[in-house]
Amino acid sequence: MSETTAQDVIGIDPSAVIRWFGDLGIEFAGRLDFTRIGFGQSNLTYLVRDETGRQWVLRRPPLGHLLASAHDVAREARIISALGDTGVPVPRILGVAEDSAISEVPLVLMEFIDGQVVDTMEIAESLSRSRRREIALSLPRTLAKIHAVDLHEVGLSDLASHKPYAQRQLKRWSGQWQQSKTRDLPELEDLTRRLTAAVPEQTELALLHGDFHLRNVIAARTSGEITGVLDWELSTLGDPLADMGSLLAYWPEAGEDPGVVFPASGLEGFPDRDELTRIYLDETGRDPRALNFWHTLGLWKVAIIGEGIMRRALDTPANKAAAGTPTAERIDAVVRKAGEIADAAGM
C-alpha cells in the first residue's frame, strides 16, 4: 500500500485524521490509505484502509461555496445514529469531528459495510437477471421500513418542520434552482408552477430518506437483501409517498431516455416501476392517488440537483466525480420526462 501524504487527498488532511483516530480510540496498523469512492457529487466520501485491510468510511461536505443548510454531514450522522436500533439497515457512526484542528469542515467516520453497491453499468451488467430482480425488489421493502420508524421513539421528531412537505419542497428547491442555475430554463419554471397548483393534501408525517435509489444502498453478496442505506443528507420529515416518487424518478425503464439518471434499471431482470409500486403499497397499505405528483416532483428535484452539481463542478473542478458531470442536455431530458408524467396525471 502506497504512502499517503496530505497532498495526495483532496479535501482532508490525512495526518489530522490519523490523530483523530487516536482520539476516538480506533486502533489501526501501519499507515492509513485514503481513496475517494462512490459516484456521489455532493458530500465527498473516502474509503480509509490500514495495512491489514481493515476499512472505514469518511464523509465531508463538497469543496467550494455551499448553499445555506446544504451538505450537513453532522446532521446526517445524527440520523444514522438514531436508526441504529431500528430495522433500517445503516452503518454505525464512529465519530463526528467539528474541531478546526482536524478539519475546516465537519467530518463523519462510520463503519464500512461489506457488500455489493450497484453504482456502475459494468457492475449492473455483470449481475444475473435473477440477482438484479432480487436487489430491486428489496428497495421498496426497505423504504417501507424507513417509513415505519417511530419518530418519537428514535428522537427524530424535531428533525424538520411538521408543516406540509410538498410546499416545503417546492420552496426549498425553487430557491436552490435560483441560486445554482447556470442558465434560464422556462420548461422547469413551468413545471414548478404546475406542481404548486397540484399539491395533494398531506395526511401522514414520516421519516424520509430524501434520496433513495439503487446507488445509495448496499446489498448482501449472497442475496438481494439491503444491508446498508447510505447518503442521508437530504433526509427530512414529510409525506412518505415522496420517497417512493423519488425512487420512481430514479428508475428509468428500457427504451426511455434516462437523462442524468443512472440507466441500469432498464436492463433485463430489473422490474418496472409498476411492480416496485405494487410491492411498496402492499407493504404499507398506502393510497397511491398522489403518487404521480410525487413522481413528477422527484424528477423536477433530480433536474435541480443535476444543475447544482453542474454549477459546483464549474465553480470548483475538484468536486467532479469519476462518473462525470451532468450536462444541460441530460438535465433537460429529465425535465421533459417530468412534463410527460405531469401531462398523464392531468396536472
N, C-alpha and C positions, 0 to 999 in steps of 0.2 A: 504494500500500500504506500503510495507516494506521500511525502511530507506535505502538510498543508500550511500555508502562511496566510497572514491577514490579507495579502494582496490577491490571493487566489480565489476568494469568495466575495461575491458582490452582496453588500447589504448587511453583513455581520462581521464581527471581529472574533475570529476563532480563539485567540488567546484569552479574551474576556469570557467567552462561553465556556472554555475549559475551566477557568476559575469558578464560574457559576456552578458547573457540575460538582466541584468540590464543596461549595456552599450547600448544595442540595443533598450531599452525601451519596452521590451516584458514583459507583466505582467503575472504572474502565481501565483497559490495558493498553499501554503504549500511546501512540498518537491518535487523535481523532481526525477522521476524514469527513469533509462536508461536501455533499453533492446536491445540487438543486434537482428536485424531482417534480413530476406532475406536469400537467399542461394548463393548470390554472394561471391566469394572468392578472389576478388580483393580489391577495396575500401571497407572499413568497414562501415556498416550502422546501426544506432541506432534509435529506437523509444524513444522519450522523452515525458513523460507524467506527468502532475501535478495532484494534489489530487482531482480536479474537473473533470478530464477526458480530458482536453484539450491536444492536441498532436502536436508534431513537429518531423521532421526527421533531423538527424545529420549525416554528412558523413566525413570520414577521409581516408587517404591512408592506405594501409596494413602495418603491422608491419614488421620490419627487413629491410634488404638491398633492395633498389628499383633500377630498371634499369633506365637509363637516360631517361627523358621525360615521364616516365610512371606514371599513377595514379595521375594526376594533377587535384585535386578537385576544385581549384580556376578557372582553365580554364573551367572545366565542368560547374561551376556556371555562368561564363560569357555567355556560350552558352545558357543555360536555361533562363537566364535573357533576352537575345536578342530575344528569341522566345515568350516572354510573350504576345505580342500584335498581334501575328500571329494566324493562325488557328490550329497550332500544340499544342496539349494538354500537358502542362508541369506545374509542381508546381511553386509557387512563391518563389524566393530566398529572405530570410530574413536577411542574414548576411554571411560574409566571414571573418574568423579570421586568420590573418597571423602574430599574435603577440606571441612571445615565452612565454609571461607571461600567455597566455591562453592555448597554446599547442605548442609542439615542431614541429608539422607539421600543415599545414593549415586545418581548419575545415570549413564546409559549413552547414548552417542551412537553412532549407526550410520548406514550409508549408506541412502539412500532407493532402493527398488526400484520402478521404474515398472511398472504392470501393473493387472490387474483384481482387486479384492477383492469377493467376493460376500457383503456383510455387511448388506444390506437387502433386503426383499421387492421394493422398486421395482427394484433392480438385477437380482435374480434373474428377475423377470417380464419385464424388457427383453431377456433373452437368448433366442436361438432354442433350440428343443428340442435341436438337434444340438450347440450350444455348451454347454448345460447338461450334456449327456452327456459331452462331451469333458473338461470340467473334473472332473466327478465320477469318471470312470474313471482320472484321473491320481492321485486321492487314495490308493487302496490301493497303487499302484505306487510313489508317493513314500514311503509308510510302509514299504514293503519295503526301500527304500534306507536309511532311518534304521536299521532293524533289522539291516542288513548291515554297519554300521560296526564296524571292528575297535577295540575299546575300548583295547587296549594301544597300538596304533599312533597313535591320536589323543590319548593321555594322559588318558583319562577313566575308566580302570578304578577309580580311587579316588573317583569322583563320589558314590557312595552305597553303602550296605550291600549285601553279596552274599547276605544271608540271604533266605529265600523271600519273594517280593514280595507275595503275597496277604495274608499275616499282617501284613506291614509296613503295607500299605494299610489294612487293617481297623483296626489300632491307631491309625494316624495320623488317619484321617478320623473314626473314632468320637470321638477326642479333640477334633478340630475341631468336631464337632457339639455336644459338651458345652459347649465354650467359646463357641460363636457362636449357638446355637439361640435363637429368640425365643419358643418355646412347646414343650410336650410333643407328641410325635408317635409314638404307640405303633406305628403301621404301619412306620415307619422302624426303630424299635428291634427289631421282629420280623424285619425284613429283615436287619438286622445279625446276628442270631442264626442265621438260615438260611444266610447267606453263610459265617459262621465254621464251620458244620458241614459245608460242602460244598467246602472249599478243595481244589483239584486239586494234584497233585504238580508241582513245577516242574522242568523238565529243561534249560532254557536260561537264559542271562543276556545281555540285550541292552540297548542304549541305548533308552530310551523317551522319547517326546516328552511324554506325560502329559496333553496337552490338544489332541489332533489332531482338527480338524474344519474344515468348509468356510470359516468366517470367520477362521481362523488361517493361511490360505495366500494367496499372490498368484499369479495365473495370467497367462501371456503374453497380450497383447491380440489376437494373431493365431492362437492355438492354445489347446488346453486344458492345455498343459504347465505344471506348477507351477514357478515361478521363484523363489519365496521361501516358506519356512516360518517363521512368526513365533511369538511368545509361548512361550518355552521355560522359563518359571519353574517349571513342575511336572515338568520333565524329571528322570529318575532312571534307575536300573538295575533290570531285572526281567524278568518273563515277557513276551515280545513280543506274545503274544495279548492282553495287557491293553490295548494301544493300539488294536488292532482292535476290541475290545469297546467302547472309548470312542467310536470312530468310529461304530459301530452305534448307540450310545446317543444320539449327536447327529444321527441320521439318521431322523427320523420319516417314515413313508410316508403317502401320500394316504389320508384318512379317519381317521387316528389323531389323538388329542389330543396335541399336541406338548409341553404343559406349558410349562416355561421354556426349552425347546429351540427354536432357530431353525427355523421350519417350511418353509423354501424347498425342501427335498428332496422335499416332496410334490407339487411342480409336475411337469407332464408333461415328459419328456425325462430327468429325473434317474432313474438306475437304482434298483432296490430293494436292500434290504440283502443279499439272497441273491447278487445279481450282484457287488456290491462284495466280498463274502466270497470268492466263487469266484476273482476276479482276484487277491486277496491270497494265497490258498492256492496258486494256480498259480505265482505269482511266488516263493513261499518254500518250498513243499513241506511246510508245517507241518500237524500233526494238529489238526483242528478240534474235537475232542471236548470240550475245556474252554471253548469259545467262549461258550456260553450263560452259564456262570458269570461270565465277564468282561464280557459284555453287561449282565448284572444288576448287577454291581459298578459298571460305568460309569454306569448310571442312578442307582444309590444315591449315587455320588460327585457326580453332577450336582446331585442334590437338596440335598446338604450344601453344595456350593459356592453354590447359589442362596440357601440360608438365610444363608450367610456374607455374601453381597452385600447381602441384605435387612438384616442386622444392621448392616453398615458404613454403609449409606445412612441408617438410622435414627439411628445414633450421630453420623455426620458427613455431613450432606446434600450437601456439596460433592463427595463421591465419586460421586454419581449420574451415569450416562452418559445420552446423548441417547436411547438405546433404552428408557429407563425402568428400573424396578426390579422384580425378581421379586416375586410375591405368594405368600402362603401357599397359595392355591387352586391356583396353577400348579405350585408345588413338590409339593403333594400329588398332582397328576396324574402327575408323574414317578415318584413312589413307587409309585403304583398300577400303572403300566406295568412297573416293575421286578418287582413281585409277580407280574404275568402271565407275564413271561419265566421267573421262577423256578418258577412252577407248571408251565409247559410242559416245563421241564427236569427236573422231579421233585425239585427241591431242597427 
